Amino acid sequence: MSTLAILPEYIAFKGDNNRYLNSRHIRTQNRLKYESTNLLDTGVHHQTQTLRNGNVRFRSIHFGRFWRKSNPEWIFGDSDDRTGSDINTVFRPIKLDGNKISLLNLGNNRYCMRRVQGGQPKLVDTLTASSSTVGPLTVMEVEEAVRQREIYNIHYNMDESRVYNVAPFESGNVTQDTYNLTPLPVVKRVGFKYTQVTRETFNSSHSWKVAYNSKIKVTVIPKFVEGEATLEASYDGKVEWSELNETIITQTKDLFIPVPPMTKSIVTLILGRGSVDVPFSYEQRDILPNGREVHKHMEDGLFSGLNTEVFTHTVREISLSTLSESELEEARRLSVVDEEAAAPALSSKL
């Protein structure tokens, strides 16, 4: 079953010849032709009108008119029908791989394609609704026709957050030995160092990937902490929309462990990891190629994050009487070494 694509409002189409679909007046008609190499060319910009059933209409910004299938199959940018009552102006966007689609015109149930042959050279590479199947000539690569985008005023819906893939991270566990060589119980400080890896992505839950200079103003982010999604971490600056942001920080952890008399305690720091998804709303400011600013309130944001944290620790006790002479000598040496300086490094690479 075909999947309908959800398209951005301001878009450009690139054909299999690596050229943008341009609005051109050719042979007395407002035609669409794959010929431009410049996304900033105003002739390649089109505005999407999405209908309630998921079908779409397109308005050529250059012509100021909607696309229309003429008789029998040419696609012209000449319709002033603003309601969608003319079925020849309605298209079904079929999602392919990545940001590629094919457009089915509902006027004749044919796919739009790049014309590659015909008696008139000027009409080569123009758009027609003439293919019965999806093929290379029907494939259109979608790009957003925006010069710059800024996303701000992010509001997380923590009530709808989801925590998943929570599990111990066994390869990240680290062990430290501590000794009590005295006849009395003591509390020893055991120091650990480990590398905490955090990954976050800000994206849309249902639209095309934003690919044109998209910046996000972020002050706080959700984070997996003690089995829950909480707002804890802070950012100072901007991050890229839809790009994976990875932060690597060396953390320290001190544990205070009761050690019985004449005992070796083997302390293991247990690390875990967890993922969170949190929907969010945001404000979006677009600067179009013609310099016009467009402001929108959006509800389709989705934050995805993964991070490591300390789950717990374990202690295993061994009587010094069971140790060999060489092990006892090592215990005496370590007992006078600064514990914090001896903390082992942990690289918890995910």
JOGI-V15163 format. One record per pair of residues at least 12 apart in sequence whose ideal C-beta (glycine too) atoms are under 6 Angstrom apart, sorted by sequence separation. I is the first residue (numbers start at 1). J is the second residue. If there is no record, write none. Layout:
i:I j:J
i:I j:J
This chain:
i:46 j:58
i:47 j:59
i:65 j:77
i:91 j:103
i:92 j:104
i:178 j:190
i:221 j:233
i:284 j:296
i:21 j:34
i:22 j:35
i:65 j:78
i:66 j:79
i:115 j:128
i:22 j:36
i:46 j:60
i:47 j:61
i:63 j:77
i:65 j:79
i:91 j:105
i:176 j:190
i:202 j:216
i:220 j:234
i:283 j:297
i:284 j:298
i:19 j:34
i:112 j:127
i:19 j:35
i:20 j:36
i:45 j:61
i:90 j:106
i:282 j:298
i:17 j:34
i:60 j:77
i:112 j:129
i:113 j:130
i:218 j:235
i:113 j:131
i:174 j:192
i:281 j:299
i:15 j:34
i:43 j:62
i:69 j:88
i:87 j:106
i:88 j:107
i:110 j:129
i:282 j:301
i:23 j:43
i:42 j:62
i:68 j:88
i:87 j:107
i:110 j:130
i:111 j:131
i:22 j:43
i:68 j:89
i:108 j:129
i:110 j:131
i:200 j:221
i:217 j:238
i:218 j:239
i:280 j:301
i:22 j:44
i:216 j:238
i:66 j:89
i:114 j:137
i:215 j:238
i:216 j:239
i:279 j:302
i:280 j:303
i:20 j:44
i:105 j:129
i:113 j:137
i:113 j:138
i:216 j:241
i:278 j:303
i:12 j:39
i:57 j:84
i:111 j:138
i:214 j:241
i:277 j:304
i:276 j:305
i:210 j:241
i:275 j:306
i:12 j:44
i:57 j:89
i:102 j:134
i:210 j:242
i:30 j:63
i:51 j:84
i:57 j:90
i:209 j:242
i:11 j:46
i:55 j:90
i:56 j:91
i:273 j:308
i:69 j:105
i:102 j:138
i:10 j:47
i:11 j:48
i:23 j:60
i:55 j:92
i:56 j:93
i:271 j:308
i:69 j:107
i:9 j:48
i:23 j:62
i:100 j:139
i:101 j:140
i:202 j:241
i:203 j:242
i:272 j:311
i:23 j:63
i:308 j:348
i:7 j:48
i:100 j:141
i:101 j:142
i:270 j:311
i:270 j:312
i:32 j:75
i:99 j:142
i:201 j:244
i:270 j:313
i:269 j:313
i:200 j:245
i:30 j:76
i:268 j:314
i:29 j:76
i:30 j:77
i:199 j:246
i:229 j:276
i:30 j:78
i:267 j:315
i:198 j:247
i:229 j:278
i:4 j:54
i:224 j:274
i:265 j:315
i:266 j:316
i:197 j:248
i:75 j:127
i:224 j:276
i:265 j:317
i:196 j:249
i:23 j:77
i:74 j:128
i:75 j:129
i:222 j:276
i:263 j:317
i:264 j:318
i:73 j:128
i:195 j:250
i:196 j:251
i:73 j:129
i:222 j:278
i:73 j:130
i:194 j:251
i:253 j:310
i:255 j:313
i:262 j:320
i:193 j:252
i:69 j:129
i:192 j:253
i:191 j:254
i:148 j:213
i:149 j:214
i:150 j:215
i:151 j:216
i:152 j:217
i:189 j:254
i:190 j:255
i:146 j:212
i:163 j:229
i:189 j:256
i:190 j:257
i:144 j:212
i:161 j:229
i:187 j:256
i:188 j:257
i:187 j:258
i:188 j:259
i:186 j:259
i:185 j:260
i:185 j:261
i:184 j:261
i:190 j:267
i:192 j:269
i:271 j:348
i:183 j:261
i:180 j:259
i:34 j:114
i:222 j:303
i:180 j:263
i:224 j:307
i:179 j:264
i:7 j:93
i:178 j:265
i:5 j:93
i:177 j:266
i:5 j:95
i:35 j:125
i:34 j:125
i:176 j:267
i:2 j:94
i:3 j:95
i:33 j:125
i:33 j:126
i:175 j:268
i:206 j:300
i:31 j:126
i:32 j:127
i:173 j:268
i:174 j:269
i:205 j:300
i:5 j:101
i:26 j:122
i:204 j:300
i:173 j:270
i:205 j:302
i:15 j:114
i:172 j:271
i:203 j:302
i:45 j:145
i:202 j:303
i:169 j:271
i:169 j:272
i:201 j:304
i:168 j:272
i:169 j:273
i:200 j:305
i:199 j:306
i:166 j:274
i:99 j:208
i:198 j:307
i:165 j:275
i:164 j:275
i:197 j:308
i:196 j:308
i:163 j:276
i:162 j:277
i:161 j:278
i:160 j:279
i:16 j:136
i:156 j:278
i:157 j:279
i:16 j:139
i:156 j:280
i:155 j:280
i:154 j:280
i:155 j:281
i:13 j:140
i:14 j:141
i:154 j:282
i:153 j:283
i:11 j:142
i:12 j:143
i:151 j:282
i:152 j:283
i:12 j:145
i:151 j:284
i:11 j:145
i:10 j:145
i:150 j:285
i:8 j:144
i:149 j:286
i:148 j:287
i:146 j:286
i:147 j:287
i:147 j:289
i:191 j:339
i:191 j:340
i:189 j:339
i:193 j:343
i:192 j:343
i:179 j:331
i:191 j:343
i:193 j:345
i:194 j:346
i:195 j:347
i:195 j:348
i:197 j:350
i:181 j:335
i:194 j:348
i:179 j:335
i:174 j:344
i:174 j:346
i:172 j:348
i:6 j:206
i:8 j:208
i:6 j:207
i:42 j:290
i:40 j:289
